[in-house]
Structure formats: C-alpha cells, structure tokens
Amino acid sequence: MFNLLSRRVAVTAARAPLRANSSPYVYQRSPIYRTFFSAPVLADPAAKAAAAKETGSVKKKATKKTAKKPAAKPKPKPKPKKAAPKPKPKKVKKAVPPPKPRFIKSMMPPRRPAYPYVIFATEYFARQSEVKASLSAHDVSREDVKALIAARGKAAGVAWHELPQFEKDKYRAEYEKRLEQYRLDLAAWQQSVEPQTVKIINDHRRKRKLPRVVIPVQGPKRPLSSYLLFSQEKMDEVKRALPPGSVPTEFHKELGRLWNNLSDEEKQPYAEKGKELMEAYSKAKAEYVADSA
C-alpha cells in the first residue's frame, strides 16, 4: 500500500515542470479526489462554483454576437383625407292645403217673405195656446201630433176664408212691404257675393237634393242663336203636331229634325237675324262695362 501511495505522489510531482527562479510549487488537487481508503470527497465547493461561473461567463462571451440593428420600417403612406361630407338636404315639409271652406247658414241669400196667408196662419197659431200646449206635451203620441197639426191647419184655412176682405188686404200690404225689402236685400247680396261662396252653397244644396242658387247675369243678355230663333218660331207648331202627353225630349228631337231638313237658303234669314242681334249685344255690353268702370 505504501509503495502504491509513494508511487502516485512521485508521478504527480514529476508532471509539474520545474522552472528556475519560480515560486515554490504548490500542489493543487482536483476538487474531487479519492483516497485509497475512503470514498470520493468533495473538496472546496466554493472554488468549484467560482470555476464553473468563470467558464460559463467565458462561453457566454464567446457565443454572444453583435445584434443587428433592425431594419427601419417603411413609413406608412399618408392616407388621403376624407372629403368633407356633403350637407344633407333639409327635408322640405309638404305644404298643408288650407282647409276647405265649410257651408255656413249666413252664406245663404235672403229668404223670400211668406205669403199673406202664411203670415195670417202664423199669427193664428200663436193665438191658440191650448193647441200649442197639447203639441208640446210629452205623453202625446206621433199619431196624435199629426192629427193636431192637420186639425190646426184646417181650422186656419177656415178662419182665412171667413176673414173680411179689408183684413186680408192688411196681410197683402204687409207681404208687399216685405217683398220690396227682400228684393233690395237680394240685389245687394248678388252684387257682393263671391263665386266661390255660390259654389259652396250649391254643393251643399245638391247633397240635400235642393235646387241651385242662380245668380242672374248682370248687364245685357246674350242673344239667341239662329237655331234657337228657329225653335222659338216653330215651338207652338211642333207642340200642336205632337200627341198629348209627349215628353220634352220628343219635342226637342222634332225641332232638331225640322232644322236639319232646312236648306242653306232657308237657314239664311235666321243666320242674318242672329248676326244682327250679336252685333247689338256686343255694343251694349261694351257700354255696360264702360259705365260700370
């Protein structure tokens, strides 16, 4: 054993070169060594860690390369500016049509006055308070009301016939007075009324199946045509020729047939007469317009 130990020491010493003027040799052993008698012993762990750290740093330094600078990214192209949005057109509100004028009772022309008998009957009914009370009673049936009205009208008719003549003349004079005032009021209304008002009145009356309100034409009237002059002349003759009970359409149809059967020479007098009347009408109308202005 001792020979083996001495031999190992000798070999170790021989490996170290001898240098002149060198420092005394210090034997350095490996961090891990094994003796002849024992298991491996870890010597100087701190030194081993330091050595490992040095080798690691060396390797890192050796493998570390200079990092390349990243290539400069191309600048993004400027985006085209968006055009300013066009202003939205304002919504035009639909024009609300004005409301159609409605019919009002005040639009109507003045009412024609009541006849003399109606004036008398109105006063006669007002004097019969008992009959008036009977008509306003709630327990009276419709048949009773009709019978009372018929009896009252019959009694008024009898009273009118029994009335003396001078009493009747009073009611006729009252009627003439009211009629004169009515004519004045009607003329004033016809001159001031608007055509649109007349249209509204007639539309209202047509729905109720009432006759139209007609405004008479102011100034000279338009003359008859040649055919109407012929019809006016032959009217009585055609009426006598047609059978009794004939309708107006048959009358006008017969007049048209007679006119169409006339020759141009036979129609000439009526045409000349119509022309003369039209010339006179045009002259009278011009004078009327000048006077009105």
C-alpha positions as CSV (number, residue, x, y, z in Angstrom):
1,M,0.0,0.0,0.0
2,F,2.7,2.4,1.0
3,N,4.5,1.7,-2.2
4,L,1.4,2.5,-4.2
5,L,0.9,5.8,-2.4
6,S,4.5,6.8,-2.8
7,R,4.4,5.9,-6.4
8,R,1.3,8.1,-7.0
9,V,2.9,11.0,-5.3
10,A,6.1,10.7,-7.3
11,V,4.1,10.7,-10.5
12,T,2.2,13.7,-9.6
13,A,5.4,15.6,-8.7
14,A,7.0,14.6,-12.0
15,R,4.2,16.1,-14.0
16,A,4.9,19.6,-12.7
17,P,7.7,21.3,-14.7
18,L,10.5,22.8,-12.8
19,R,11.2,26.4,-13.5
20,A,14.2,28.4,-12.5
21,N,13.6,31.1,-10.1
22,S,10.0,30.2,-9.8
23,S,7.8,30.4,-6.8
24,P,7.7,27.3,-4.7
25,Y,5.4,24.8,-6.1
26,V,2.0,24.5,-4.5
27,Y,0.2,21.3,-5.0
28,Q,-3.3,21.8,-6.3
29,R,-5.5,18.9,-6.2
30,S,-8.7,18.3,-8.0
31,P,-11.9,19.4,-6.3
32,I,-13.0,15.8,-6.4
33,Y,-10.4,13.3,-5.4
34,R,-10.4,9.8,-3.9
35,T,-8.0,8.3,-1.4
36,F,-7.1,4.8,-1.2
37,F,-9.0,4.3,2.0
38,S,-12.2,6.2,1.5
39,A,-15.0,7.3,-0.9
40,P,-14.7,10.4,-3.1
41,V,-14.6,13.6,-1.2
42,L,-15.9,16.9,-2.5
43,A,-13.2,19.5,-1.7
44,D,-13.6,23.2,-1.9
45,P,-17.2,23.6,-3.2
46,A,-16.9,27.3,-3.3
47,A,-13.9,27.1,-5.6
48,K,-15.8,24.8,-7.9
49,A,-18.8,27.1,-8.1
50,A,-16.4,30.0,-8.9
51,A,-14.7,28.0,-11.6
52,A,-18.0,27.0,-13.1
53,K,-19.1,30.6,-13.1
54,E,-16.0,31.7,-14.9
55,T,-16.3,29.0,-17.6
56,G,-20.0,29.9,-18.1
57,S,-19.2,33.6,-18.5
58,V,-16.5,32.8,-21.0
59,K,-18.8,30.7,-23.0
60,K,-21.5,33.3,-23.0
61,K,-19.0,36.0,-24.1
62,A,-17.7,33.7,-26.8
63,T,-21.2,32.9,-28.2
64,K,-22.6,36.4,-27.9
65,K,-22.9,38.1,-31.3
66,T,-23.4,41.7,-32.0
67,A,-27.1,42.1,-32.6
68,K,-28.0,43.6,-35.9
69,K,-30.0,46.8,-35.9
70,P,-33.5,46.2,-37.0
71,A,-34.2,47.5,-40.5
72,A,-36.1,50.7,-40.4
73,K,-39.7,50.1,-41.2
74,P,-41.0,52.0,-44.2
75,K,-43.1,55.0,-43.3
76,P,-46.7,54.4,-43.9
77,K,-48.1,56.3,-46.8
78,P,-50.3,59.2,-45.7
79,K,-53.9,58.3,-46.1
80,P,-55.9,60.6,-48.3
81,K,-58.0,63.0,-46.4
82,K,-61.7,62.2,-46.5
83,A,-63.7,64.8,-48.3
84,A,-66.0,66.8,-46.0
85,P,-69.4,65.2,-46.0
86,K,-71.9,67.0,-48.1
87,P,-74.6,68.7,-46.1
88,K,-77.8,66.6,-46.1
89,P,-80.6,68.4,-47.9
90,K,-83.2,69.7,-45.5
91,K,-86.5,67.9,-45.7
92,V,-89.0,70.2,-47.3
93,K,-92.2,70.0,-45.4
94,K,-95.2,69.3,-47.6
95,A,-97.4,72.3,-47.8
96,V,-100.6,71.6,-45.9
97,P,-103.5,72.6,-48.1
98,P,-105.8,75.1,-46.4
99,P,-109.0,73.6,-45.1
100,K,-111.9,73.7,-47.5
101,P,-114.4,76.4,-46.5
102,R,-117.5,74.9,-45.0
103,F,-121.0,75.9,-45.5
104,I,-122.5,78.4,-43.1
105,K,-126.1,79.5,-43.0
106,S,-125.1,83.1,-43.2
107,M,-123.8,82.4,-46.7
108,M,-127.3,81.9,-48.0
109,P,-129.2,84.7,-49.8
110,P,-132.1,86.5,-48.1
111,R,-135.2,84.4,-47.8
112,R,-138.3,85.3,-49.7
113,P,-141.0,86.6,-47.4
114,A,-144.0,84.5,-46.5
115,Y,-147.2,84.9,-48.5
116,P,-150.2,86.7,-46.9
117,Y,-152.0,83.5,-45.9
118,V,-148.8,82.2,-44.2
119,I,-148.5,85.5,-42.3
120,F,-152.1,85.1,-41.1
121,A,-151.7,81.4,-40.2
122,T,-148.5,82.2,-38.1
123,E,-150.4,84.7,-36.1
124,Y,-153.5,82.4,-35.8
125,F,-151.4,79.5,-34.5
126,A,-149.7,81.8,-31.9
127,R,-153.1,82.7,-30.5
128,Q,-154.0,79.1,-30.0
129,S,-152.2,78.4,-26.7
130,E,-154.2,75.3,-25.9
131,V,-153.2,73.5,-29.1
132,K,-149.6,74.6,-28.6
133,A,-149.5,73.2,-25.1
134,S,-151.0,69.9,-26.4
135,L,-148.3,69.6,-29.1
136,S,-145.5,70.2,-26.5
137,A,-146.9,67.5,-24.1
138,H,-144.6,64.5,-23.5
139,D,-147.4,61.9,-23.4
140,V,-148.7,62.7,-26.9
141,S,-148.0,60.1,-29.5
142,R,-146.8,60.8,-33.0
143,E,-150.2,60.0,-34.5
144,D,-151.9,62.5,-32.1
145,V,-149.4,65.2,-33.1
146,K,-150.1,64.6,-36.8
147,A,-153.8,64.8,-36.1
148,L,-153.5,68.0,-34.1
149,I,-151.4,69.6,-36.8
150,A,-153.9,68.6,-39.5
151,A,-156.8,69.9,-37.5
152,R,-154.9,73.2,-36.8
153,G,-154.1,73.8,-40.4
154,K,-157.7,73.1,-41.4
155,A,-159.0,75.5,-38.8
156,A,-156.6,78.2,-40.0
157,G,-157.9,77.7,-43.6
158,V,-161.5,78.1,-42.5
159,A,-160.6,81.2,-40.5
160,W,-158.8,82.7,-43.5
161,H,-161.8,82.2,-45.8
162,E,-164.1,83.7,-43.1
163,L,-161.8,86.8,-42.8
164,P,-163.2,90.0,-44.2
165,Q,-161.6,91.4,-47.3
166,F,-160.2,94.5,-45.6
167,E,-158.5,92.2,-43.1
168,K,-157.0,90.2,-45.9
169,D,-155.8,93.4,-47.6
170,K,-153.7,94.2,-44.5
171,Y,-151.8,91.0,-44.8
172,R,-151.3,91.5,-48.5
173,A,-150.0,95.0,-47.8
174,E,-147.6,93.6,-45.3
175,Y,-146.4,91.0,-47.8
176,E,-145.8,93.6,-50.5
177,K,-143.7,95.6,-48.0
178,R,-141.6,92.6,-47.0
179,L,-141.3,91.6,-50.7
180,E,-139.8,95.1,-51.6
181,Q,-137.3,94.9,-48.8
182,Y,-136.4,91.3,-49.9
183,R,-135.7,92.4,-53.5
184,L,-133.4,95.2,-52.2
185,D,-131.5,92.7,-49.9
186,L,-131.3,90.1,-52.7
187,A,-129.8,92.6,-55.2
188,A,-127.2,93.7,-52.6
189,W,-126.3,90.1,-51.9
190,Q,-126.0,89.2,-55.5
191,Q,-123.6,92.1,-56.1
192,S,-121.4,91.3,-53.1
193,V,-121.3,87.5,-53.1
194,E,-118.2,85.7,-54.3
195,P,-118.4,83.0,-57.0
196,Q,-116.6,80.6,-54.5
197,T,-119.4,81.2,-52.0
198,V,-122.1,80.4,-54.5
199,K,-120.2,77.2,-55.4
200,I,-120.2,76.1,-51.7
201,I,-123.9,76.9,-51.3
202,N,-124.8,74.9,-54.4
203,D,-122.6,71.9,-53.3
204,H,-124.4,71.9,-50.0
205,R,-127.8,72.1,-51.6
206,R,-127.0,69.4,-54.2
207,K,-126.3,66.9,-51.4
208,R,-129.7,67.7,-49.9
209,K,-131.3,67.5,-53.4
210,L,-132.4,71.1,-53.4
211,P,-132.5,73.5,-56.3
212,R,-129.4,75.5,-57.1
213,V,-128.9,79.2,-56.2
214,V,-128.6,81.1,-59.5
215,I,-127.0,84.5,-59.8
216,P,-128.6,86.4,-62.7
217,V,-126.2,87.8,-65.2
218,Q,-125.6,91.5,-64.9
219,G,-125.8,93.7,-67.9
220,P,-127.2,92.8,-71.4
221,K,-128.2,89.2,-72.0
222,R,-126.6,87.2,-74.8
223,P,-128.9,86.9,-77.8
224,L,-130.3,83.7,-79.2
225,S,-128.5,81.7,-81.9
226,S,-130.0,81.1,-85.4
227,Y,-131.2,77.6,-84.3
228,L,-132.8,79.0,-81.1
229,L,-134.6,81.7,-83.2
230,F,-136.0,79.0,-85.4
231,S,-137.0,76.9,-82.4
232,Q,-138.8,79.9,-80.8
233,E,-140.7,80.5,-84.1
234,K,-141.7,76.8,-84.6
235,M,-142.5,76.0,-80.9
236,D,-146.2,76.3,-81.0
237,E,-146.5,74.5,-84.3
238,V,-144.4,71.5,-83.0
239,K,-146.5,71.3,-79.8
240,R,-149.7,71.0,-81.8
241,A,-148.2,68.4,-84.1
242,L,-147.1,66.1,-81.2
243,P,-149.6,63.8,-79.4
244,P,-150.7,64.9,-76.0
245,G,-148.5,63.7,-73.1
246,S,-145.3,63.9,-75.1
247,V,-142.1,64.3,-73.1
248,P,-139.8,67.3,-73.6
249,T,-137.2,65.1,-75.3
250,E,-139.6,64.3,-78.1
251,F,-140.3,68.0,-78.6
252,H,-136.6,68.9,-78.9
253,K,-136.0,65.9,-81.1
254,E,-138.7,67.1,-83.5
255,L,-137.3,70.6,-83.6
256,G,-133.9,69.3,-84.4
257,R,-135.3,67.2,-87.3
258,L,-137.1,70.2,-88.8
259,W,-133.9,72.3,-88.6
260,N,-131.7,69.7,-90.2
261,N,-134.2,69.4,-93.1
262,L,-133.9,73.1,-94.0
263,S,-131.7,74.1,-96.9
264,D,-128.9,76.7,-96.5
265,E,-131.1,79.3,-98.2
266,E,-133.9,78.6,-95.7
267,K,-131.5,78.9,-92.8
268,Q,-130.0,82.2,-94.1
269,P,-132.7,84.5,-92.6
270,Y,-132.2,83.1,-89.2
271,A,-128.4,83.4,-89.5
272,E,-128.7,87.1,-90.5
273,K,-131.0,87.8,-87.7
274,G,-128.7,86.1,-85.2
275,K,-125.7,88.1,-86.5
276,E,-127.6,91.4,-86.1
277,L,-128.6,90.6,-82.5
278,M,-125.0,89.6,-81.7
279,E,-123.6,92.9,-83.0
280,A,-126.2,94.8,-80.9
281,Y,-125.3,92.7,-77.9
282,S,-121.5,93.4,-78.3
283,K,-122.2,97.1,-78.5
284,A,-124.5,97.1,-75.4
285,K,-122.0,95.0,-73.4
286,A,-119.1,97.4,-74.2
287,E,-121.3,100.4,-73.0
288,Y,-122.3,98.5,-69.8
289,V,-118.6,97.7,-69.0
290,A,-117.6,101.3,-69.5
291,D,-120.4,102.6,-67.3
292,S,-119.5,100.0,-64.5
293,A,-115.9,101.1,-64.5
